[in-house]
Amino acid sequence: MIHLASQPLLWVAFPYICLTVCVTGHIWRYRRDRFGWTCRTTQLLEHRWLRFGSPLFHLGAFAVVAGHVVGLAVPASWTEAVGIGEHAYHVTAVGLGSVAGAAMVAGLTMLCARRLFAPRVRRTTDRTDRILFPVLFATVLLGVSATAVHNAAGGGYDYRATISVWFRGLFTLQPHPEAMASAPLLFQLHILSAFLLFAVWPFTRLVHVWSAPVGYLRRPALVYRSRKSG
């Protein structure tokens, strides 16, 4: 089986560089391009594909992110302490992850096809979109492929004993690049593409993920009055 070497350049330097670019890039983008902090919606240009593709992608993405948070940030000992054994966790993670991943792939495929084949939408595509969509699609497809090959169809790969340990070590400033030595190639490529996605994130339309209409909660109520005739 092919593996990428457990060298510090790939599993220590590269993740930290990408995370640094992600954080500083968001600060720079917010300070320099606050009015461009938007998803640049094209709903008025084409809505048939968007009506199905956008909900599938976003709902699938929310579920996938939640699954990654549990799988990477929560140690196996914690889930076992609340009565969730490794087999039960594996079955649940693979089942829900497969459904969420399939929805995300289907939705993203529709959104990419819409951008390619809808002339009015295609004209709004800029250079950042041409970088974002291939990186995003590669990250999603690699993640789904890794799950399908090694966990759904294969005998199962316990990534919480290797990848999760390495991932948590990055944030405690105690990285363990050797933990990635035995990780399957698809998982390794998925991780590298995900960190590349973090690096390009602040320079693309993905910044809208961090926006929420909180101000509407404090905005005074709008009063509508009818205009009486005569």
N, CA and C of each residue as an Amber inpcrd file, in Angstrom:
protein
   690
   0.8490000  -1.1930000   0.0000000   0.0000000   0.0000000   0.0000000
   0.8860000   1.2460000   0.0000000   0.5080000   2.2410000  -0.7850000
   1.3070000   3.4570000  -0.9150000   0.9480000   4.4260000   0.2030000
   1.9750000   5.0200000   0.8250000   1.7840000   6.0180000   1.8570000
   2.7250000   7.1810000   1.5830000   2.3160000   8.3660000   1.9790000
   3.2280000   9.4980000   1.9600000   4.0750000   9.4400000   3.2210000
   5.3310000   9.7790000   3.1070000   6.2510000   9.6650000   4.2400000
   5.7830000  10.5250000   5.4090000   6.1050000  10.0770000   6.6030000
   5.7120000  10.8100000   7.8090000   6.7220000  11.9090000   8.0950000
   7.0030000  12.7440000   7.1130000   8.0090000  13.7800000   7.2770000
   7.3810000  15.0520000   7.8370000   8.1460000  15.8080000   8.6340000
   7.6260000  17.0290000   9.2530000   7.1540000  18.0720000   8.2410000
   7.7440000  18.0780000   7.0400000   7.3520000  19.0740000   6.0390000
   5.8760000  18.9410000   5.6840000   5.4080000  17.6970000   5.5030000
   4.0140000  17.4600000   5.1080000   3.0540000  17.5450000   6.2870000
   3.4520000  16.9870000   7.4220000   2.5000000  16.8030000   8.5180000
   2.7000000  17.7550000   9.6860000   3.6740000  18.6680000   9.5620000
   3.8490000  19.6970000  10.5930000   3.8960000  21.0790000   9.9460000
   4.8800000  21.2920000   9.0700000   5.0550000  22.6190000   8.4710000
   3.8690000  23.0120000   7.5960000   3.4660000  22.1200000   6.6960000
   2.3790000  22.4520000   5.7660000   1.0700000  22.7790000   6.4830000
   0.6220000  21.9810000   7.4640000  -0.6130000  22.3430000   8.1730000
  -0.5200000  23.6830000   8.8840000   0.6250000  23.9610000   9.5360000
   0.7570000  25.2260000  10.2530000   0.7870000  26.4120000   9.2930000
   1.4240000  26.2410000   8.1460000   1.4330000  27.3140000   7.1440000
   0.0150000  27.6000000   6.6580000  -0.7300000  26.5410000   6.3570000
  -2.0970000  26.7120000   5.8580000  -2.9980000  27.3580000   6.9130000
  -2.8680000  26.9390000   8.1560000  -3.6880000  27.5200000   9.2200000
  -3.3260000  28.9830000   9.4610000  -2.0330000  29.3050000   9.3560000
  -1.6060000  30.6980000   9.5200000  -2.1640000  31.5710000   8.4110000
  -2.0920000  31.0790000   7.1680000  -2.6570000  31.8250000   6.0410000
  -4.1550000  31.9790000   6.2080000  -4.8260000  30.9440000   6.7170000
  -6.2700000  30.9910000   6.9080000  -6.6600000  32.0820000   7.9010000
  -5.9810000  32.1280000   9.0410000  -6.3200000  33.1050000  10.0850000
  -5.9610000  34.5230000   9.6520000  -4.7190000  34.7240000   9.2200000
  -4.2960000  36.0690000   8.8190000  -5.0350000  36.5330000   7.5660000
  -5.3300000  35.5990000   6.6710000  -6.0710000  35.9610000   5.4650000
  -7.4660000  36.4430000   5.7650000  -8.1480000  35.8150000   6.7260000
  -9.4830000  36.2690000   7.1090000  -9.4320000  37.6690000   7.7190000
  -8.4250000  37.9120000   8.5600000  -8.2900000  39.2530000   9.1620000
  -8.0480000  40.2940000   8.0850000  -7.1410000  39.9840000   7.1560000
  -6.8490000  40.9160000   6.0650000  -8.0850000  41.1470000   5.2030000
  -8.7970000  40.0820000   4.8780000  -9.9760000  40.2030000   4.0050000
 -11.0460000  41.0540000   4.6730000 -11.2480000  40.8570000   5.9640000
 -12.2910000  41.6110000   6.6550000 -11.9320000  43.0950000   6.7550000
 -10.6540000  43.3680000   6.9330000 -10.2270000  44.7690000   7.0590000
 -10.1810000  45.4810000   5.7130000  -9.8640000  44.7630000   4.6360000
  -9.6740000  45.3910000   3.3360000 -10.8680000  45.2340000   2.4040000
 -11.6820000  44.2430000   2.6270000 -12.7640000  43.9610000   1.6740000
 -14.0400000  43.5840000   2.4190000 -14.4280000  44.4140000   3.3730000
 -15.5890000  44.0850000   4.1910000 -16.8710000  44.0060000   3.3610000
 -16.9880000  44.8660000   2.3510000 -18.1970000  44.8440000   1.5270000
 -18.1980000  43.6620000   0.5490000 -17.0450000  43.0420000   0.3560000
 -16.9820000  41.8620000  -0.5010000 -17.1130000  40.5680000   0.2740000
 -17.3890000  40.6980000   1.5800000 -17.5380000  39.5300000   2.4610000
 -18.9250000  38.9290000   2.2290000 -19.0560000  38.1840000   1.1530000
 -20.3650000  37.6770000   0.7570000 -20.1870000  36.4420000  -0.1130000
 -21.2410000  35.6770000  -0.2640000 -21.1860000  34.4990000  -1.1360000
 -21.4240000  34.8590000  -2.5920000 -21.7320000  36.1420000  -2.8450000
 -22.0030000  36.6110000  -4.2140000 -23.0510000  35.7120000  -4.8840000
 -24.2090000  35.7010000  -4.3020000 -25.2690000  34.8180000  -4.7700000
 -25.6560000  35.0950000  -6.2190000 -25.9940000  34.0350000  -6.9250000
 -26.4480000  34.1300000  -8.3120000 -27.8510000  33.5540000  -8.4520000
 -28.6070000  33.6340000  -7.3760000 -29.9370000  33.0300000  -7.3710000
 -30.8440000  33.6340000  -8.4300000 -30.7110000  34.9420000  -8.6690000
 -31.5660000  35.5970000  -9.6510000 -31.1930000  35.2190000 -11.0840000
 -29.9840000  34.7010000 -11.2830000 -29.5410000  34.3460000 -12.6280000
 -29.9890000  32.9480000 -13.0390000 -30.1010000  32.0450000 -12.0480000
 -30.5410000  30.6710000 -12.3150000 -30.9390000  30.0600000 -10.9890000
 -32.1380000  29.4770000 -10.9220000 -32.5990000  28.9720000  -9.6280000
 -33.0360000  27.5090000  -9.6580000 -33.1860000  26.9020000 -10.8230000
 -33.6800000  25.5300000 -10.8650000 -32.6680000  24.5490000 -10.2860000
 -31.4200000  24.6270000 -10.7530000 -30.3910000  23.7470000 -10.2100000
 -30.0240000  24.1570000  -8.7900000 -30.0390000  25.4550000  -8.5410000
 -29.6750000  25.9550000  -7.2210000 -30.6680000  25.4810000  -6.1660000
 -31.9220000  25.3510000  -6.5360000 -32.9690000  24.9630000  -5.5850000
 -32.7040000  23.5850000  -4.9980000 -32.1100000  22.6960000  -5.7750000
 -31.8070000  21.3510000  -5.2760000 -30.3490000  21.2240000  -4.8290000
 -29.4400000  21.8090000  -5.5810000 -28.0270000  21.6480000  -5.2740000
 -27.5990000  22.3110000  -3.9870000 -28.0890000  23.5240000  -3.7350000
 -27.6590000  24.2550000  -2.5450000 -28.0860000  23.5820000  -1.2410000
 -29.3620000  23.1780000  -1.0740000 -29.7260000  22.4810000   0.1750000
 -28.9770000  21.1680000   0.3730000 -28.8100000  20.3900000  -0.7050000
 -28.0870000  19.1290000  -0.5800000 -26.6550000  19.3650000  -0.1180000
 -25.9920000  20.3290000  -0.7410000 -24.6030000  20.5960000  -0.3900000
 -24.4790000  21.1170000   1.0360000 -25.2860000  22.0970000   1.4050000
 -25.1430000  22.7210000   2.7200000 -25.5450000  21.7850000   3.8600000
 -26.6430000  21.0610000   3.6970000 -27.0400000  20.1200000   4.7470000
 -26.0090000  18.9950000   4.8830000 -25.5240000  18.4950000   3.7430000
 -24.4810000  17.4790000   3.7880000 -23.2110000  18.0100000   4.4270000
 -22.8600000  19.2600000   4.1270000 -21.6460000  19.8590000   4.6900000
 -21.7550000  20.0100000   6.2010000 -22.9160000  20.4570000   6.6940000
 -23.1020000  20.5980000   8.1440000 -22.9080000  19.2510000   8.8400000
 -23.4860000  18.2020000   8.2770000 -23.3700000  16.8740000   8.8800000
 -21.9360000  16.3600000   8.8090000 -21.2670000  16.5880000   7.6850000
 -19.8850000  16.1360000   7.5280000 -18.9700000  16.8540000   8.5130000
 -19.1420000  18.1620000   8.6560000 -18.3130000  18.9260000   9.6050000
 -18.5380000  18.4330000  11.0280000 -19.8040000  18.1970000  11.3940000
 -20.1000000  17.6870000  12.7340000 -19.4340000  16.3300000  12.9630000
 -19.4760000  15.4700000  11.9580000 -18.8360000  14.1710000  12.0770000
 -17.3290000  14.2780000  12.2190000 -16.7240000  15.2160000  11.4970000
 -15.2790000  15.4090000  11.6110000 -14.8980000  15.9480000  12.9850000
 -15.7080000  16.8330000  13.5210000 -15.4200000  17.3760000  14.8530000
 -15.4060000  16.2590000  15.8880000 -16.4230000  15.3910000  15.8270000
 -16.4900000  14.2780000  16.7810000 -15.3480000  13.2980000  16.5450000
 -15.0950000  12.9620000  15.2930000 -14.0930000  11.9550000  14.9910000
 -12.6690000  12.4000000  15.2460000 -12.3830000  13.6900000  15.0260000
 -11.0130000  14.1740000  15.1540000 -10.7240000  14.8120000  16.5070000
 -11.6780000  15.5450000  17.0370000 -11.4250000  16.2970000  18.2680000
 -11.7630000  15.5250000  19.5320000 -12.6660000  14.5530000  19.4550000
 -13.0850000  13.8110000  20.6460000 -12.3240000  12.4910000  20.7180000
 -11.5290000  12.2790000  21.7600000 -10.7860000  11.0100000  21.8870000
 -11.7230000   9.8160000  22.0150000 -11.2380000   8.6730000  21.5900000
 -12.0450000   7.4540000  21.6620000 -12.4090000   7.1030000  23.1000000
 -11.5270000   7.4340000  24.0420000 -11.8010000   7.1240000  25.4450000
 -13.0220000   7.8820000  25.9640000 -13.2850000   9.0640000  25.4010000
 -14.4430000   9.8500000  25.8400000 -15.7420000   9.2010000  25.3870000
 -15.7960000   8.7690000  24.1230000 -17.0220000   8.1280000  23.6400000
 -17.2480000   6.7840000  24.3310000 -16.1600000   6.0750000  24.6190000
 -16.3080000   4.8130000  25.3460000 -16.7860000   5.0400000  26.7700000
 -16.4020000   6.1770000  27.3570000 -16.8070000   6.4810000  28.7280000
 -18.3070000   6.7140000  28.8490000 -18.9500000   7.1420000  27.7480000
 -20.4030000   7.3680000  27.7900000 -21.1570000   6.1770000  27.2040000
 -20.4590000   5.0720000  27.0210000 -21.1280000   3.8470000  26.6050000
 -21.1730000   3.5830000  25.1230000 -20.4180000   4.3480000  24.3280000
 -20.3880000   4.1280000  22.8770000 -19.1120000   3.3730000  22.5430000
 -19.2390000   2.0870000  22.2620000 -18.0860000   1.2670000  21.9260000
 -17.5480000   1.5610000  20.5420000 -16.3830000   0.9950000  20.2430000
 -15.7440000   1.2510000  18.9580000 -16.5900000   0.7330000  17.7960000
 -17.1960000  -0.4420000  17.9450000 -18.0130000  -0.9950000  16.8540000
 -19.2400000  -0.1270000  16.6020000 -19.9210000   0.2810000  17.6780000
 -21.1080000   1.1240000  17.5270000 -20.7430000   2.4620000  16.9070000
 -19.6230000   3.0220000  17.3400000 -19.1760000   4.2950000  16.7660000
 -18.8620000   4.1270000  15.2870000 -18.1680000   3.0460000  14.9400000
 -17.7760000   2.8100000  13.5530000 -18.9990000   2.6740000  12.6540000
 -19.9770000   1.8700000  13.0880000 -21.1770000   1.6520000  12.2770000
 -21.9450000   2.9590000  12.0880000 -22.0940000   3.7250000  13.1870000
 -22.8290000   4.9940000  13.1130000 -22.1090000   6.0000000  12.2390000
 -20.7900000   6.1060000  12.4330000 -20.0100000   7.0820000  11.6730000
 -20.0270000   6.7740000  10.1830000 -19.8640000   5.5020000   9.8360000
 -19.8430000   5.1170000   8.4220000 -21.2260000   5.3110000   7.7910000
 -22.2750000   4.9150000   8.5170000 -23.6270000   5.0480000   7.9760000
 -24.0320000   6.4910000   7.7520000 -23.9380000   7.3040000   8.8100000
 -24.3230000   8.7140000   8.6920000 -23.3610000   9.4730000   7.7870000
 -22.0700000   9.1400000   7.8840000 -21.0940000   9.8300000   7.0470000
 -21.2950000   9.5450000   5.5660000 -21.6880000   8.3140000   5.2440000
 -21.9210000   7.9700000   3.8360000 -23.1060000   8.7460000   3.2680000
 -24.1750000   8.8470000   4.0610000 -25.3520000   9.5910000   3.6070000
 -25.0220000  11.0690000   3.4420000 -24.3480000  11.6400000   4.4530000
 -23.9890000  13.0570000   4.3860000 -23.0170000  13.3210000   3.2430000
 -22.0430000  12.4330000   3.0620000 -21.0820000  12.6050000   1.9820000
 -21.7260000  12.5110000   0.6170000 -22.6490000  11.5750000   0.4570000
 -23.3440000  11.4350000  -0.8300000 -24.1670000  12.6800000  -1.1400000
 -24.8390000  13.2190000  -0.1220000 -25.6210000  14.4440000  -0.3200000
 -24.7250000  15.6100000  -0.6940000 -23.5720000  15.6860000  -0.0400000
 -22.6430000  16.7770000  -0.3160000 -22.0790000  16.6850000  -1.7250000
 -21.7160000  15.4720000  -2.1440000 -21.1830000  15.2780000  -3.5030000
 -22.2460000  15.5970000  -4.5430000 -23.4710000  15.1260000  -4.3160000
 -24.5560000  15.3820000  -5.2680000 -24.8240000  16.8810000  -5.3870000
 -24.8920000  17.5470000  -4.2390000 -25.1540000  18.9830000  -4.2580000
 -24.0330000  19.7660000  -4.9060000 -22.7910000  19.4230000  -4.5680000
 -21.6550000  20.1410000  -5.1490000 -21.5520000  19.8860000  -6.6450000
 -21.8770000  18.6750000  -7.0890000 -21.8770000  18.3840000  -8.5220000
 -22.8910000  19.2520000  -9.2500000 -24.0790000  19.4050000  -8.6640000
 -25.0930000  20.2640000  -9.2820000 -24.6200000  21.7140000  -9.3370000
 -23.9970000  22.1900000  -8.2610000 -23.5490000  23.5810000  -8.2330000
 -22.4230000  23.8150000  -9.2390000 -21.5170000  22.8500000  -9.3630000
 -20.4350000  22.9900000 -10.3440000 -20.9730000  22.9170000 -11.7710000
 -21.9010000  21.9890000 -12.0190000 -22.4980000  21.8730000 -13.3460000
 -23.2720000  23.1410000 -13.6980000 -23.9560000  23.6730000 -12.7180000
 -24.7010000  24.9290000 -12.9190000 -23.7610000  26.0520000 -13.3130000
 -22.6180000  26.1170000 -12.6680000 -21.6590000  27.1850000 -12.9720000
 -21.0130000  26.9820000 -14.3390000 -20.9120000  25.7380000 -14.7870000
 -20.2990000  25.4590000 -16.0800000 -21.2680000  25.6270000 -17.2440000
 -22.5190000  25.1930000 -17.0430000 -23.4420000  25.0940000 -18.1750000
 -24.5130000  26.1820000 -18.2130000 -24.6340000  26.9710000 -17.1580000
 -25.5720000  28.0990000 -17.1900000 -24.7870000  29.3420000 -17.6150000
 -24.9980000  29.8440000 -18.8260000 -24.1640000  30.9420000 -19.3430000
 -24.1290000  32.1680000 -18.4370000 -25.2740000  32.5570000 -17.8810000
 -25.3100000  33.7570000 -17.0500000 -24.5270000  33.5700000 -15.7620000
 -24.5730000  32.3620000 -15.2040000 -23.8080000  32.0840000 -13.9860000
 -22.3260000  31.9660000 -14.3070000 -22.0100000  31.3460000 -15.4450000
 -20.6110000  31.1720000 -15.8360000 -19.9010000  32.5140000 -15.9880000
 -20.6190000  33.5340000 -16.4360000 -19.9940000  34.8450000 -16.6110000
 -19.6370000  35.5010000 -15.2880000 -20.2320000  35.0480000 -14.1910000
 -19.9100000  35.6220000 -12.8760000 -18.7510000  34.8950000 -12.1980000
 -18.2440000  33.8350000 -12.8180000 -17.1520000  33.0610000 -12.2320000
 -15.8360000  33.8170000 -12.3760000 -15.1390000  34.0330000 -11.2530000
 -13.8670000  34.7450000 -11.3040000 -12.7140000  33.8020000 -11.0080000
 -11.5220000  34.3560000 -10.8560000 -10.3200000  33.5370000 -10.6590000
 -10.3630000  32.7660000  -9.3540000 -10.9020000  33.3650000  -8.3080000
 -10.9570000  32.6550000  -7.0330000 -11.8930000  31.4480000  -7.1090000
 -12.9690000  31.5620000  -7.8830000 -13.8830000  30.4240000  -8.0590000
 -13.1920000  29.2790000  -8.7970000 -12.3430000  29.6230000  -9.7550000
 -11.6450000  28.5910000 -10.5260000 -10.6280000  27.8380000  -9.6750000
 -10.2300000  28.4340000  -8.5570000  -9.3570000  27.7460000  -7.6080000
 -10.1930000  27.0210000  -6.5620000 -11.2220000  27.6880000  -6.0570000
 -12.0230000  27.1470000  -4.9620000 -12.7320000  25.8530000  -5.3400000
 -13.4720000  25.8560000  -6.4370000 -14.3140000  24.7140000  -6.7540000
 -13.5040000  23.4340000  -7.0050000 -12.3820000  23.4670000  -7.7350000
 -11.5970000  22.2290000  -7.8750000 -11.0320000  21.7280000  -6.5470000
 -10.5300000  22.6450000  -5.7010000  -9.9700000  22.2250000  -4.4160000
 -11.0690000  21.6680000  -3.5200000 -12.2140000  22.3420000  -3.4870000
 -13.3250000  21.8790000  -2.6700000 -13.8370000  20.5250000  -3.1440000
 -13.9870000  20.3740000  -4.4480000 -14.4890000  19.1150000  -4.9950000
 -13.5000000  17.9790000  -4.7280000 -12.1990000  18.2650000  -4.8790000
 -11.1860000  17.2340000  -4.6290000 -11.2100000  16.8060000  -3.1620000
 -11.3430000  17.7680000  -2.2580000 -11.3780000  17.4590000  -0.8250000
 -12.5680000  16.5790000  -0.4820000 -13.7320000  16.9410000  -0.9920000
 -14.9480000  16.1760000  -0.7110000 -14.8620000  14.7790000  -1.3230000
 -14.4390000  14.7070000  -2.5740000 -14.3920000  13.4190000  -3.2580000
 -13.3640000  12.4770000  -2.6250000 -12.2330000  13.0190000  -2.1980000
 -11.2220000  12.1900000  -1.5440000 -11.7260000  11.6630000  -0.2020000
 -12.4500000  12.5170000   0.5320000 -12.9930000  12.0760000   1.8090000
 -14.0270000  10.9810000   1.6540000 -14.9170000  11.1450000   0.6880000
 -15.9390000  10.1260000   0.4300000 -15.2850000   8.8390000  -0.0590000
 -14.2920000   8.9540000  -0.9220000 -13.6020000   7.7690000  -1.4530000
 -12.8720000   7.0210000  -0.3370000 -12.2230000   7.7560000   0.5580000
 -11.5120000   7.1160000   1.6660000 -12.4750000   6.3480000   2.5560000
 -13.6320000   6.9520000   2.8400000 -14.6340000   6.2700000   3.6660000
 -15.1770000   5.0370000   2.9660000 -15.4590000   5.1630000   1.6800000
 -16.0360000   4.0410000   0.9320000 -15.0540000   2.8800000   0.8000000
 -13.7980000   3.1900000   0.4920000 -12.8130000   2.1460000   0.2320000
 -12.3590000   1.4530000   1.5100000 -12.0790000   2.2410000   2.5460000
 -11.4500000   1.6690000   3.7320000 -12.4210000   1.3580000   4.8720000
 -13.5620000   2.0130000   4.9210000 -14.4780000   1.7880000   6.0370000
 -15.7760000   1.1040000   5.6350000 -16.3240000   1.4900000   4.4840000
 -17.5830000   0.8730000   4.0560000 -17.3430000  -0.4680000   3.3720000
 -16.4600000  -0.4750000   2.3520000 -16.1960000  -1.7070000   1.6160000
 -15.0670000  -2.5210000   2.2250000 -14.0930000  -1.8460000   2.8400000
 -12.9500000  -2.5470000   3.4160000 -13.2290000  -3.0480000   4.8180000
 -12.1650000  -3.4610000   5.4710000 -12.3010000  -4.0060000   6.8160000
 -12.4240000  -2.9580000   7.8900000 -12.2740000  -1.6810000   7.5260000
 -12.3820000  -0.6050000   8.4970000 -11.0100000  -0.1140000   8.9230000
 -10.8630000   1.1940000   8.9760000  -9.6010000   1.7980000   9.4040000
  -9.8720000   2.6790000  10.6130000  -9.1640000   2.4240000  11.7080000
  -9.3630000   3.1630000  12.9480000  -8.5360000   4.4470000  12.9030000
  -9.0900000   5.4780000  12.2740000  -8.3590000   6.7390000  12.1340000
  -8.2320000   7.4790000  13.4620000  -9.0630000   7.1260000  14.4350000
  -8.9750000   7.8180000  15.7240000  -7.7260000   7.4210000  16.5000000
  -7.0800000   6.3360000  16.0990000  -5.8410000   5.9180000  16.7640000
  -4.6060000   6.5410000  16.1240000  -4.7650000   7.1350000  14.9470000
  -3.6180000   7.7180000  14.2460000  -3.8950000   9.1640000  13.8280000
  -4.8060000   9.3550000  12.8860000  -5.0620000  10.6870000  12.3430000
  -5.5750000  11.6380000  13.4170000  -6.4810000  11.1740000  14.2560000
  -7.0350000  12.0340000  15.3020000  -5.9630000  12.4570000  16.2990000
  -5.0670000  11.5370000  16.6280000  -3.9690000  11.8610000  17.5500000
  -3.0740000  12.9370000  16.9440000  -2.7420000  12.7650000  15.6620000
  -1.9270000  13.7760000  14.9720000  -2.6530000  15.1140000  14.9000000
  -3.9370000  15.1080000  14.5930000  -4.7020000  16.3400000  14.4360000
  -4.7700000  17.1130000  15.7490000  -5.0840000  16.4400000  16.8350000
  -5.1580000  17.1300000  18.1300000  -3.7820000  17.6400000  18.5480000
  -2.7330000  16.9150000  18.1470000  -1.3860000  17.3570000  18.4830000
  -1.0070000  18.6700000  17.8330000  -1.5670000  18.9550000  16.6710000
  -1.2810000  20.2350000  16.0210000  -1.7430000  21.4040000  16.8780000
  -2.8770000  21.2610000  17.5370000  -3.4470000  22.3770000  18.2990000
  -2.9240000  22.4390000  19.7300000  -2.2910000  21.3780000  20.1900000
  -1.6350000  21.4100000  21.4940000  -0.1390000  21.6770000  21.3360000
   0.2810000  21.9790000  20.0910000   1.6810000  22.2590000  19.7500000
   2.5790000  21.0680000  20.0660000   2.0150000  19.8830000  19.9700000
   2.7740000  18.6460000  20.1300000   2.4470000  17.6970000  18.9700000
   2.7960000  18.0920000  17.7430000   2.4410000  17.2700000  16.5760000
   3.1730000  15.9430000  16.5770000   2.5230000  14.9410000  16.0470000
   3.1040000  13.6060000  15.9480000   3.0610000  13.1650000  14.4820000
   4.0090000  13.6240000  13.6590000   3.9830000  13.2510000  12.2390000
   4.1000000  11.7560000  12.0140000   4.7130000  11.0500000  12.9660000
   4.8540000   9.6030000  12.8090000   3.5090000   8.8920000  12.8520000
   2.4960000   9.5380000  13.4430000   1.1680000   8.9220000  13.5050000
   0.5310000   8.8170000  12.1300000   1.0330000   9.6110000  11.1650000
   0.4620000   9.6010000   9.8260000   1.1320000   8.5680000   8.9260000
   2.1670000   7.9010000   9.4270000   2.9300000   6.9890000   8.5760000
   2.0880000   5.8200000   8.0730000   1.1940000   5.3210000   8.9160000
   0.4100000   4.1410000   8.5360000  -0.9550000   4.4930000   7.9570000
  -1.2820000   5.7800000   7.8580000  -2.5840000   6.1830000   7.3220000
  -2.6620000   5.8550000   5.8330000  -3.7800000   5.3330000   5.3550000
  -3.9370000   5.0430000   3.9220000  -3.7650000   6.2970000   3.0710000
  -3.3270000   6.0950000   1.8420000  -3.0350000   7.2130000   0.9510000
  -4.2480000   8.1170000   0.7430000  -5.4380000   7.5470000   0.5900000
  -6.6270000   8.3720000   0.3610000  -6.8820000   9.3030000   1.5340000
  -6.6940000   8.8180000   2.7440000  -6.8500000   9.6840000   3.9080000
  -5.7820000  10.7670000   3.9340000  -4.5640000  10.4200000   3.5810000
  -3.4900000  11.4070000   3.5630000  -3.7620000  12.5070000   2.5380000
  -4.1870000  12.1020000   1.3420000  -4.4930000  13.0920000   0.3040000
  -5.6900000  13.9540000   0.7030000  -6.6770000  13.3490000   1.3430000
  -7.8450000  14.0940000   1.8120000  -7.4230000  15.1590000   2.8180000
  -6.5390000  14.8160000   3.7170000  -6.0770000  15.7630000   4.7320000
  -5.2900000  16.9030000   4.1010000  -4.3830000  16.5860000   3.1940000
  -3.5860000  17.6240000   2.5470000  -4.4570000  18.5690000   1.7370000
  -5.4420000  18.0350000   1.0230000  -6.3350000  18.8990000   0.2410000
  -7.2060000  19.7390000   1.1540000  -7.5800000  19.1970000   2.3220000
  -8.3930000  19.9680000   3.2680000  -7.6070000  21.1630000   3.8070000
  -6.3340000  20.9690000   4.1230000  -5.5270000  22.0950000   4.6080000
  -5.2690000  23.1040000   3.4950000  -5.1370000  22.6280000   2.2650000
  -5.0280000  23.5560000   1.1410000  -6.3020000  24.3780000   1.0090000
  -7.4530000  23.7430000   1.2590000  -8.7260000  24.4580000   1.2330000
  -8.7640000  25.5360000   2.3090000  -8.2360000  25.2250000   3.4970000
  -8.1630000  26.2380000   4.5600000  -7.3310000  27.4340000   4.1180000
  -6.2540000  27.1810000   3.3640000  -5.3690000  28.2600000   2.9420000
  -6.0340000  29.1960000   1.9330000  -6.8470000  28.6520000   1.0290000
  -7.4910000  29.5000000   0.0180000  -8.8170000  30.0700000   0.5160000
  -9.3270000  29.5440000   1.6100000 -10.6340000  29.9230000   2.1490000
 -10.8500000  31.4340000   2.2430000  -9.9490000  32.1930000   2.9130000
 -10.2420000  33.6200000   3.1360000 -10.2640000  34.4630000   1.8700000
  -9.8030000  33.9250000   0.7660000  -9.7400000  34.7010000  -0.4700000
 -10.8620000  34.3380000  -1.4390000 -11.8300000  33.5690000  -0.9680000
 -12.9150000  33.0990000  -1.8150000 -14.2640000  33.4420000  -1.2000000
 -15.3200000  32.9970000  -1.8700000 -16.6680000  33.2330000  -1.3900000
 -16.9910000  32.4320000  -0.1270000 -16.1250000  31.5090000   0.2730000
 -16.3750000  30.7150000   1.4680000 -16.3800000  31.5370000   2.7490000
 -15.9130000  32.7840000   2.6910000 -15.9000000  33.6110000   3.9010000
 -17.3140000  33.8310000   4.4440000 -18.3350000  33.6480000   3.5980000
 -19.7000000  33.8730000   4.0680000 -20.1130000  32.8680000   5.1380000
 -19.3130000  31.7900000   5.3000000 -19.6120000  30.8010000   6.3430000
 -19.5890000  31.4540000   7.7180000 -18.7180000  32.4650000   7.8960000
 -18.5580000  33.0890000   9.2090000 -19.5110000  34.2550000   9.4210000
 -20.3940000  34.4820000   8.5000000 -21.3470000  35.5870000   8.6230000
 -22.6920000  35.0740000   9.0930000 -23.3040000  35.8350000   9.9640000
 -24.6360000  35.5010000  10.4620000 -25.3910000  36.8000000  10.7040000
 -26.6770000  36.8510000  10.3830000 -27.4550000  38.0910000  10.5440000
 -27.8010000  38.3760000  12.0060000 -26.7570000  38.4780000  12.8430000
 -26.9910000  38.7160000  14.2770000 -27.6470000  40.0740000  14.5040000
 -27.3000000  41.0460000  13.6680000 -27.8620000  42.3830000  13.8370000
 -29.3720000  42.4260000  13.7360000 -29.9440000  41.4620000  13.0100000
 -31.3950000  41.4380000  12.8700000 -32.0900000  41.1810000  14.2000000
 -31.3920000  40.5650000  15.1460000 -31.9960000  40.2870000  16.4530000
 -32.1990000  41.5700000  17.2440000 -31.3720000  42.5910000  16.9550000
 -31.4750000  43.8590000  17.6930000 -32.1470000  44.9520000  16.8740000
 -32.5180000  44.6450000  15.6480000 -33.1170000  45.6640000  14.7940000
 -34.5680000  45.9050000  15.1920000 -34.9830000  47.1810000  15.2540000
 -36.3940000  47.4650000  15.6090000 -37.3540000  46.8210000  14.6220000
 -38.5150000  46.5080000  15.1010000 -39.5320000  45.8890000  14.2370000
 -39.9750000  46.8700000  13.1590000 -40.2260000  46.3450000  11.9660000
 -40.7250000  47.1700000  10.8720000 -42.2460000  47.1990000  10.9090000
 -42.7760000  48.3890000  10.8150000 -44.2230000  48.5610000  10.8740000
 -44.7330000  48.8050000   9.4560000 -45.6610000  47.9780000   9.0280000
 -46.2790000  48.1280000   7.7020000 -47.6960000  48.6710000   7.8770000
 -47.9740000  49.7110000   7.1480000 -49.3070000  50.3180000   7.2080000
 -49.9540000  50.2230000   5.8350000 -51.2060000  49.9260000   5.8330000
 -51.9300000  49.8620000   4.5650000 -52.3310000  51.2550000   4.1240000
 -52.3310000  51.4630000   2.8250000 -52.7120000  52.7710000   2.2780000
 -54.1960000  52.7100000   1.8910000 -54.9880000  53.4750000   2.5850000
 -56.4210000  53.4700000   2.3280000 -56.7270000  54.3120000   1.0950000
 -57.5680000  53.7500000   0.2570000 -57.9290000  54.4760000  -0.9660000
 -58.9410000  55.5410000  -0.6580000 -58.8950000  56.6050000  -1.4100000
 -59.8530000  57.6960000  -1.2410000 -59.4410000  58.5920000  -0.1260000
